[in-house]
């Protein structure tokens, strides 16, 4: 992958719809690994303004990592705070997290 390419992930939703997402970052907090995804529409843009946060599950060297929903409110708050700190370091500035963060029903 070159410097100008972005890494993408395809989520399969509960209704079997597929959603292409750009990987914003993978980060660690509380000794666990998380991923921030930016859903893309058919034109490759993010028109929804949402960012999805998931726990990243390592399945071993020979398998693709998995994604797990963050169901605990306290854990989600800590992960959101860590992601917000990353955004500030990347100079994204302050964004209303309640409007941006969404949990998805991906499998």
Helices and strands as residue ranges (DSSP letters): E 8-12, E 18-29, E 32-39, E 51-57, E 66-68, H 73-89, H 97-100, E 101-102
